[in-house]
Amino acid sequence: MLKAPIFNVSKIEVVGNNIVTKENIINISGIKLGENIFKYGNKNISKIKENMYVDDVKINKVFPNTVKISIKEREIKYQINLINSFVYIDKNGYILENSTLKKDVPIIIGFTILENDLLNKKRLETKDLETLSKINKIMESAKTINIDNLITEINIEKEYILNLEAKAKKIYIGDASNLINKMLYVQKILEKEEGKTGTIFVNGDISAGFKPYFREV
């Protein structure tokens, strides 16, 4: 079987990829046309996973001569602005790419990771991962009132501050507690103050009597 020509690879299929090209996946996989299908397995999966956009890989042999590579990609969820470029990360803090192209995803300001580490490491460090988990919760709560796609910047230096450029407003969230109630107040204020430039404050303890408010600029 290891020598029979019928088991030589004549077709390589790649499915599930949107960012990484088929040609790139085949090239880094080490799988080659004309070689025996039984040569390929876990070592080829490891090679493909060296691409940071690749989250998971499955390689299936479709006998007698086809190899099917199934890809699950990581999605660009946020970006970090460096001096001359942007570093893309996914929701789990994996560092995907450094590029001069600004993506249509929120910029996060205030991570503790150093620029050199951003350019050389594969993932954010523990403290930033904990913060990112809270950012994900804020984004999920923002989705309930349909403003997640309007958030252009998230500042985490002192508290969580969301910037909505299209609405000409900033939202002071405070910490990541009581997010459902905070977003309901944000929704009401956005509707009431439509067309105005200013800041929404929901960063107090609502259960203790704090009243969210809007300050026009």
N, C-alpha and C positions, 0 to 999 in steps of 0.2 A: 504493500500500500504506500510505503514511503517513496517508492520509485516509480509507481505506475503513472504514466502520463495523464491518465484520466483525472487524477487528483491534483494536477497542476492548476494553479489559480489563473482563471481566464477573465474574471470579472470581480471588481471591488466596488461595493455599494456603500455610500455614506448617507445616513439619515439623521435628522434632528439638529443639524447645524445651520445656523443663520449668520453668525459672526465669523467663525473660522471657516475658511474655504475647504471644499472637498479635496483639492489638490494639496493643501497644507496638511490636512489630517492624514492623507495617504502617505505623504512624504515622511512625516515624523513617526508614523506607525512602523515603518520598516517592512511593511507588507509589499511584496513585489509580484507582478504578473509573471507567470511561468514557473514559479517555485511551488513546492509541495504544500498543500493546504494544511497538513498536519504540523507544520513548523511553527504555526502561529498560535499565540495564547496570551497568558498573563503579562509576559515581558513587553508585548506590543501595547497592551492596555496602559502600562506604566509609562511608556514613551509618549503616548498621546496625552496623558494627564500632565505632562510637563508644560503644556500650553495652559496658562492660567484661566483662559476662558472656558476650559473643559472641566465640568464638575464631575461627570460620571461617563463611563464608557462601557459598552458591551460589544464583544466580538462574537458573532455567530458564524459557523460554517454551514453553508447551504450546499450540501453535496450534490454533484461531485466536485465542483470547481469554482464556487462563488463564496467570497467573504463579505459579510455584511457588518459594517461598523455603525453602531447606534450611539449617538452623542447627546448628552444633556449639558447645555451650556449655562454658565453663570451670566446673570444679567447685570448690566451697568445700572446701579441704583442711585449712586451719589458720585460727586467729584470733589477733589480737594485742589484748591488753586495754589500753584507754586508761582515763582516769579515769572517764568516764561512758558509755563505749561500747566496741564491739568492731569491729575492722577485719578483714574476711575477705580471705584470699588463696588463690590456687590453688597447685598444686604447682610451678609455674614462676615464682612470685613476683609474679604480676599482682595488683594491689590492686583488689578487686572492689566492696567496699561498706563503708560505715561505718554501724553499726546499734546500737541499744540492746539488741537481742536476742542472747543468748548461744547459740551453736550447739553441737551435739553433736560437735565436732571439737576436737583438741588446741589448747590455748593455748600459744603460743611466747613465752618470756621471754628477753630478752637481745639482740634485734636492735639494730644500731647506728643505724638510720634514725630520724630525729627525728619527733615526733608531727605537726608541721606538714606534713612531707613525706609522711607516711602519708595525710594527708587531702587532699593536692593532687597527688601524683604517681600515675602509672599502674602503676609497677612498683618493686620493691625495688632498691636499689643493688647494685653489683657484689659487695662484700664479703658482704652478706647473702644474695645469690644463691648464692655459693659455700657458705655455711653451710647454706642451704636444701637444696642438693644432697646434703649429708651427712645432713641430717635425713630426706630422702626415702629414702636408703639404710638408715637405722636403722629407719624405718617398714616398709620392705619386709622386712627381716630379722625384725622383730617379727611380721610377718604369718605367717612360717613356723612360729611356735609359737602362733599364734592369740591374741596379746595386743594387736594393733594397735588394735582397737576398745576396748580398756580404757585406753589411754593418754589421760589428760585434760590433761596439761601436759608441756611439754618445756622445760627450763631449759638455756640454752646460754651462760650468763654466764662460767663458768670451764671446765666440761666438760659433756658431755651427760648430763642427769639426767632420767629419765622418772618421772612420777607416775602410779600406778595407784590411783585413789581407791577403786574397788570392791574392790580387794584390800588396801587400807590399807598399800600398800608404795611405796617409791621405789627406782629402779634407777639406780645410778651406772655409766654406760656407759664413761666416760673419753672417748677419741677414737672416731672412726668406723672404726677398723681391726679386723680379725679378728672381724667381727660375727657370723658363723655360729657360731663356737665360743662366743662370749659368750652368744648367745641359747640355746644348748643348756644352758649352765650355769644361765641364768636359769630355763629351763623346769624343770629338776630342783629348783632351790631353791624355786620357787613351789609345786611339788607337795609337797615335804617340809614346807614351812612354812605350808601352807594354814591360814587362820584366824588367823594371827599378824600383828601390826602391827610393821613395821620396815623395814630398808633392805637391799637386795641390792647387793653390791659385785662388779662384774666389770671394774673400771677399771684393772687392772694388766696387766702383760705375761705372759699365760698361757704363752707359749712359753719364757719365761725362768724359769718356776717359780711364778708368782703363783697362789695358790689362791683362787678366788671364794668368798665367804662371805656369811652373813646375820647381821645384827645386830638383835635384837628390841628394841623400845622398850617 
